[in-house]
């Protein structure tokens, strides 16, 4: 986050966005010359704050600060795939399009989560806030039909390794970065700042 | 286990045949500050006109509607760039539309153009694709590319698209590659091949004469992928002109019959659900029953090891064009080699080899112009253009470039379009002293696979010489 003063924030009042502060900052463009002084183009500085709604996924992101991992389940008896359980959280069943039921998968994750696949990289794009090397893991749980992507904060990733979720319960960001994983057996003292087992 | 209805699996039957009559490409480069996008587009269009011995204005006089592939507006910071290009090409007031499907944008643009002619809406259409990826530094570029992942669930994780891809590579590497050094060397051989073929392509900007050890010793991006296993990030344009039969034979004696089909799958690999493997015409229902025994962990389909979208694109396209066995029925392919390992995965998705056995396509020598084991022509040469690893990945143009490259072999004009000293000079590139004519002798049919993201969109385009259509065509 830049040090711009009065960067924009938003509240919802009566169901409407109420922005306050600055949502964009203007900097002068600069010319691009070659060695001979010939003009080739210009830079176009841009600093904009976007507004984004989580809509029906908001319960997932809000529950992370409380140390809970929410998924969803199709409970439409008329659906050919009733009972399918989703993590990542899906608002609607992709088959019948009925609204799914929110289910708490925290216990399931704590007892059955294992690494399905992983990767480790030192490379990131702009705006990355994860410490390097980044360790991505894909986590499968018993009784869940899909495979969640996340980052491994403590331990070495191995396919089949049991892992447990950790949550940024202090100073949450209300993003997917509030959820991370550690290998099973990790001591609470090893967790990154602000994270707990929930 | 999810299933699909018969209606969904219907093989497309077009209202009339569609033909490719010409195509053209600009120079490709990591950065081309000397030209605006419209200049690159006009370069590609002018090459397409010259290929038919027409002036650009003569070729334009045939066009009835235009289809523009340009994926990443935010790179160029220009919304409605299609309108800019359409105007600069002087094609107003004809109808035009922009198409965006990530890495498959070029293939999808051809898909839309194909349907416009097949439906009778237009007799002649322009399919033009481009990308401008040089107007932000690389790490901002990586962030922008990562925006093509799920913005809430994936993009914040490192802002690095390669990482979302690499977890699938890791799974394939461990399950089907069995983490073997020999498999790692096979991956590297693809990079050596494609960067080597790019040396003979004046358009290409990733040409390198390298060894397997060079690939293995190049910087690690995300194990098992190293820098030289990865595709390029490019600027450039490519176009194709498609026509109905009557117009096609007015413009050329050998228009190529074109069939295009598409498949899709979840944007997030996380959302993939298990299903039975949809079978291609050269596969049987029982051949994968023991897949999990032969390759422990490989029994979850598509899991993280297969690209369902590629499988479905081939499922439709092969039956449309009458292809039963791609290795027997086709003469060359251009595949979406975003990474060496995904190239191997695609061999299986499109039936060049069965699931689990993709590496054999490389190790047998079948994928080479000249089989290194026998010295004979490769059975099904792949990516003689250099592919995305050696030639370019200017996203909106890539799928169109692949089709033009295949076509130039079937037209028996590959050497003319790649060996001309004037073109090498115009692009400011030195033609290698050992330049080799990679023309596939007697090529009659070919395939191009255009692929997006972690497999969200894939198109399969099949070109056939007009005198060598397969009898089994749908």
Interface residues (C-beta under 8 A of the other chain):
Chain A: X32 X40 X41 X44 X46 X52 X54 X57 X61 X81 X84 X86 X87 X88 X90 X94 X95 X116 X117 X118 X119 X120 X121 X122 X123 X124 X125 X126 X127 X128 X129 X130 X134 X136 X137 X138 X145 X146 X147 X148 X149 X150 X151 X159 X175 X176 X177
Chain B: X2 X33 X34 X77 X137 X139 X140 X141 X142 X143 X144 X145 X146 X150 X151 X152 X153 X154 X156 X157 X158 X159 X160 X161 X162 X163 X164 X166 X167 X168 X169 X170 X171 X174 X220 X221 X222 X223 X268 X269 X270 X271 X272 X273 X274 X297 X304
